[in-house]
Amino acid sequence: MRFEPLKVGELSQRTGLTVRTLHHYDAIGLLKPSLHTGAGYRLYSASDVARLQQVLSLRQLGFSLEEVKRCLDQPGFSPLEIVRIHLVRLREQIESQRKLCQRLETVASHLSAAEEVSADEFLSTIKEMTMLDTLAEKYFTAEQMAAIKEGRAEAGPEKLNQMQECWVELIALIRTEMEQGTDPADPKVQALATRWQELVNQSTGGDPGIKQAMKRIWEERGDTLVAQFGAKYDSRPIWGYIETAILHGEGATDTNRTEQTEPDHKARDQKGAGGGVDRRGFMNCIACAGTGLVWTAAGGVLGSQAFGQEARRAGATAGPFSFTSFDGKKIVYSDEGEGPAVILLHGFGMGGQDNYGDFDRLLPKLERQHAMIREQMGAAPPLPAPPAEGRPGLAVRLREAGARVIVPDSRGFGASDKPQNTAAYADSAMARDVIALVRHLGLDAVDVLGYSMGSVTAARLLALGARQVRSAILAGVAQYILEGEVVDLPEKYPVPEGLTRPFTMRAHAEALAKSLDSVGTEAEKPKSASAILVRSTGGDPKVLAAVVRGAVAEQVPVEPLRQVKVPVLVLNGKGDLANQSVARLLEVIPNSRSATCDGDHHTAPWQPSFQQAVVNFFSEQWRNSGTGFEIP
């Protein structure tokens, strides 16, 4: 029987391995798909599947992935070498048992020093010690652990307890100011920010490796630590607030904050306090409690993105995850795949996965919307029907191409916070959320794609000068987003009632916002397009009106865009009649070009030609930047 080549998802279903595992095998060169479709999808051949079987067999014998790769790539790999590998593994196991002996000796010492220890205290001691030692071994290098052990022997409990109390007090003070709504630029908060930075330097000696490890611990195990040691040590809720205070203190502005601050942070990370790294300073982050390590408030502090951390992710999972942005708002995002990082910014009236996930996820909302239109108007246009090849969505296509795909829900949408006041969306707030997300994830470089409203966010991100942005795609948008431009739609294109052509973005936004203001209760029959949009998507009309007035009404300033140096692609569907005028965008943004694809404004993201254009553009940037990724 002839073997039909398999896509990564199909191979995953047939073997039971996850798509993430297969992507990882591809990324490390262990199992690369050897075939490609005309549309650029990579396929696994029969020989690829045979190699996968060899991989799995060797893994069952206990071989690491690196060892498996060496076995398969070097036909002359000798049995003696295999024996030696196993001897190394056995010695590692012996070392692990030796550490267990040390751990038990520590428990015995603690018990002998105590006058009386209850069973509950005994079990609690073992649980606490085991958890902390496990965290330490997982997140710190052998060199860092050696420094910790040496520092623990030299530091006394009194000094460590004092540092612990300082962190608890400082976190409480900052939280109070944040909850009272104190401006981060206020002198009181600035003094707290200075104290924060001083304590961080004292606690870590400026060691970036320790900072990265602590960030990962609190991101991945923070809730466990809080449950064990108490919320007073958890500074995660104030990360965004204190970051903003630090940026104000360094004279950052919205247009150059990233350019001005991050090189300074990285210089501090590389040099450490006083120009060198005193690893023993890390002991001020932990308290010696006789049974092992007790993490203190400094753990939460070190998770802050205000210190230029660039933590390496141990793996890639889908989420959803969340973080606290610059002004305390919770932003939810998914993060899946491994490779060059891509952030996808969605359009108005939907969440990230609605715009870039499987079309069938969005379809029920569209069906409700069309049913309401039909009921109200007597007829409705046909439902969008993108080709089957593109229906899985852009996020899947990019992951199959080897990218790490990050999809946030912008504030006001999806699972993120939804403030009802216009000010929460003004002043490029959505773009600043993206900057905060990039910092939260510790990304050095990221490619950004926005669609419709998301393109406005992406353009504002470029105008802010975020240095981590490697390239950008502005899709589903035209030159009317630029300061001074007007919206000039085709003659038969519908416009909000009361508007005369041409009109400004602000006029259009206010007309839409007023329509949203008039949306009635659930019990009332929807009487406008805005009401239908709200009912079909489950949105809050007050939130959507605030988004429109705060985020959509303001056009993007031209002069900062003239300074953009990264490549930019303007991409629109051929049937997207409202977004065909892009000449002004190309004139303003120096290194920009345009392209078209199949589809209209509602279907373009699920068109194979749209997805391929995105992959081709980002692939070009990855090759030019030397990431080592070759994307079809």
ROFI-122490 format. One record per residue (C-alpha): x, y, z. Coordinates in steps of 0.2 Angstrom, whole numbers, plus 2048, in hexadecimal, padded with zeros to 3 digits. Layout:
BEGIN
XYZ;...
END
This chain:
BEGIN
800800800;8078117FB;80B81C80A;80382D80B;80E83A812;808842822;807853829;80D85683B;7FB856842;7F7845839;80883D83F;803843851;7F283B850;7FA82B848;808829855;801831865;80F83D866;80B84F868;80D85C85B;819865867;824856868;825854855;829866853;837864860;83E855857;83E860848;84686F850;855864857;85885B847;85284A84D;843848841;841854833;832852827;83A84F816;82C85480A;822864807;8118687FF;80F8757F1;8088807FF;81787E80A;811872816;81E86581C;81A85381B;821843823;826835817;82782281A;83982481E;83683282A;829826833;836818833;84382483B;836829848;83481784D;847815850;84682585A;83881E865;84180D867;85181586D;847821879;83F811881;85180B885;85481B88F;85E825882;85D838882;858841873;86A84686F;870835871;86282E866;86783B859;87983685A;875824858;86A827848;875834840;88682A842;88581883B;895814843;890818854;89780A85E;88F7FF86C;89E804877;898816876;88681087B;88D80788A;89781788F;88782188D;87E816899;88C8178A5;88B8298A6;8788288A9;87B81C8B7;8888288BF;87B8368BE;86E82A8C7;87B8278D4;87E8398D6;86B83C8D8;86B82F8E6;87A8378EE;8708488EF;86183E8F6;86D838904;87284A907;85F84F908;85B842915;86A84791F;86485991F;853852926;85B848933;866857939;85686293A;84D854944;85B852950;85C864953;84A866957;843862969;83385A962;82C858950;81B85394C;81684893D;80E856934;81E861936;829853931;81E850921;81D86291D;83086491F;833856913;82685D906;82D86E907;83F869906;83C85D8F7;83286A8ED;83F8778EF;84E86C8EB;8448668DC;8418788D6;85487C8D9;85A86D8CF;84E8708C1;8518838BF;8638868C4;8738818BD;8808778C7;88B8868C8;87C8918CF;8788838DC;88A8828E1;8898958E4;8798938EE;8808858F9;8908908FD;88689F900;87A89690C;889890916;88F8A2918;87F8AB91A;8768AB92B;8648A992E;8638BB935;8698C3925;85E8B891A;84E8BC925;8528CE924;8528CE911;8428C3911;8398D091B;83F8DE910;8378D6901;8278D3909;8268E590F;82B8EC8FE;81E8E18F5;8108E6901;8158F98FF;8158F88EC;8048EE8EB;7FC8FB8F6;8019098EA;7FB8FF8DB;7EA8FC8E3;7E890E8E8;7EB9138D6;7FB91D8D9;8039228C9;8149188C6;81C9298C3;81892F8D5;8279328E0;8219268ED;8209188E0;83191D8D8;83991B8E9;83290A8EA;8389068D9;84A90B8DE;8499018ED;8438F28E3;8528F38D7;85E8F48E5;8578E58ED;8578DB8DD;86A8DF8DB;86E8DA8ED;8648CA8EB;86C8C48DB;87C8CD8D8;8758D18C7;8778BF8C1;86B8BE8B1;86B8AB8B2;8648AB8C4;8578B88BF;8528AD8B0;85089E8BB;8468A78C8;83A8AE8BB;83789D8B4;8348968C6;8278A38C9;81F8A28B8;81D88F8B9;81C88B8CB;81689C8D3;8058968D9;80D8878E1;81A8928EB;80C89E8F0;80288F8F7;811889901;818899907;80A8A6906;8058B48FB;80F8C1903;81E8BB8F9;8158BC8E9;81A8CC8DF;8138C68CE;8038D18CF;80E8E18D0;81B8DD8C3;8128E88B5;8108F68C1;8228F78C8;8298F48B6;81F9048B1;82690D8C0;8389088BC;83690E8AA;82F91F8AF;83E9208BB;84A91E8AC;84192B8A2;83991F896;82B92588B;81E91C881;82891F871;839919876;837910887;83D8FF880;84C907877;851911886;84F904894;8538F388E;8658F5889;8688FC89A;8608ED8A3;86A8E1898;87A8EA89C;8758E88AF;8718D68AD;8828D38A4;88C8DC8B0;8838D98C0;8848E58D0;8948EE8D0;89A8E88BF;89B8D58C4;8908C78CA;8918C28DC;8878B28DC;8878B18EF;87B8C08EE;86E8B48E9;86D8AD8FA;8648BD8FF;8558B58F5;8548A68FF;8538A2912;85B89491B;84E88A925;85987B929;84F87091D;85587790D;850886903;841892907;83E89D8F8;83A8AF8FE;8328BE8F6;8418C18EB;83B8B38E0;82C8BD8DB;8368CC8D8;8428C38CD;8348BF8C1;8328D18BC;8358D58AA;83B8E68B0;84D8DF8B1;84F8DA89F;84E8C78A2;84E8BC893;84A8AB89A;84B89C88F;83B89288F;83D880893;82E87B888;81F88187E;80E87F883;7FD88687E;7F788E88D;7ED899890;7F98A289B;7F78B48A2;8028C28A8;8008D38B0;8038E18A4;80A8F28A6;7FB8F98AF;7F58EA8B9;7E98E38AC;7E98D08A9;7EE8CB897;7EA8B9892;7F48B1884;7F88A087D;80A89B879;80E88B86E;81C884864;82E886864;839891858;8398A4853;82B8AD85D;81C8B4854;80F8BF85D;7FE8BF855;7F28CE859;7E08CB855;7D28D784E;7C38DF856;7B58D585E;7BE8C5860;7CC8BC86A;7DD8B7864;7D88A5861;7C88AA858;7D38B484B;7E18A7849;7DB89784F;7D088A846;7C289283C;7B6886844;7B988E854;7B289E84D;7A4897843;797895851;7998A8854;7978AC842;7888A1840;7808AA84F;7848BB847;77D8B6836;76D8AF83E;76A8C0847;76E8C9837;7618BE82E;7548C183B;7578D483B;75A8D7829;7508C9821;7608C3818;7728C081C;7828BE811;7898AC810;7948A681E;7A78A781A;7AD896814;7C0896813;7CA88880B;7CC878815;7DF87A814;7DF88B81D;7D188782A;7DD881838;7E2893839;7F289D838;7F9898849;7F9886844;80188A834;80F89483C;812886849;81387A83B;820885833;82B884843;82689484C;82189885E;8108A085D;80A8AC86B;7F88B1869;7F28BE877;7E08C387A;7E18D6879;7DA8E0888;7C78E1886;7C68D087D;7C78BD880;7CC8B8891;7D78C8895;7D18D68A0;7C38E1899;7C28F28A1;7B48FD89C;7BD90E89C;7C491688D;7D491B895;7D9909898;7DB907885;7E2918880;7F491D87F;7F990D875;7F4902883;7F28F2879;8038F5871;80B8F7882;8038E7887;80C8DE879;81D8E6880;8188E0891;8158CE88A;8268CE881;82E8D3891;8248C689B;82A8B888F;83C8BF88E;83C8C087B;84B8C7872;8438C8862;8318C585C;8278C784B;8168CF84D;8078CD842;7F78D7845;7E68D583C;7DA8E483B;7DA8EC84C;7E98E1850;7F28EA842;7EF8FB84A;7F78F385A;8058ED850;8088FE848;808906859;8148F985F;8208FF850;81D911855;82290E867;833907860;8328F6869;8438F0865;83F8DD866;8348DE857;83D8D6849;8308D883C;81D8DC83A;80E8D882F;8008E482F;7F18DA828;7DF8DF825;7E28F1826;7E690181B;7ED91281B;7DF91A825;7E7914835;7F4922832;7F393383A;7EB93F82E;7E3932823;7D192F81F;7C692081D;7C192080A;7B7910807;7B090A7F7;79F9127F2;7949037F6;79D8FF806;792900815;79790E822;78F912833;78091D833;78392F833;79492F82C;79893781B;7A7932810;7B5934813;7B6933825;7C4932833;7C892383E;7C292D84D;7B1931845;7AF91F840;7B4919851;7A892585A;79992084F;79D90E853;79F911865;78E91A866;78690C85E;78D90086B;78790C879;77690A872;7768F7873;7688F187E;7668E288A;7678D0886;7548D0886;7528DD879;7538D8866;7638DE85E;75F8ED853;7708F284C;7808EA845;7898EE855;77C8E5860;77D8D6855;7908D6856;78F8D7869;7818CA86B;78A8BD85F;79B8BF867;7958C0879;79E8D187B;79B8DF887;7958EF87D;79D8FA88B;7AE8F2889;7AD8F2876;7A8905876;7B7908881;7C38FF876;7BC908866;7BE91986F;7CF915877;7D890A86B;7D090C85A;7CC91F859;7DE92585A;7E892484A;7FA91E84A;80792C84A;81192D83A;82293483F;82692584B;82291983D;82E922831;83C91C83D;83790A83C;8468FF836;83E8EE836;8368E5827;8238E8826;8178DF81B;8058E6817;7FA8D7813;7E88D880D;7DB8CD805;7D78D17F3;7C48D17F9;7C88DD808;7C08EC7FF;7C38F880E;7D58F580F;7DD8F77FE;7E4908800;7F5905807;8019117FE;80391D80C;80890F818;81590980C;81B91B80A;81C91E81D;82490E823;83590D81B;8388FA819;8278F5814;81E8EC806;80D8E6802;8058D67FC;7F48CF7F9;7EC8BE7FC;7DB8B67FA;7CC8BA804;7C38C980B;7C48D181C;7BB8C3825;7C48B481D;7D58B9819;7DE8B2828;7D78A0823;7DD8A1811;7EC89680D;7F38A5803;7F28B0812;7FB8A481D;8088A0810;80C8B280E;80E8B4821;81A8A5822;8248AB813;8268BC81A;82B8B782B;8368A9824;8408B681B;8438C082B;8488B0834;8558AC827;85C8BD826;85E8BE839;8678AD83A;85B8A4844;85F89483B;84D890837;84888C825;83688E823;82D887813;
END
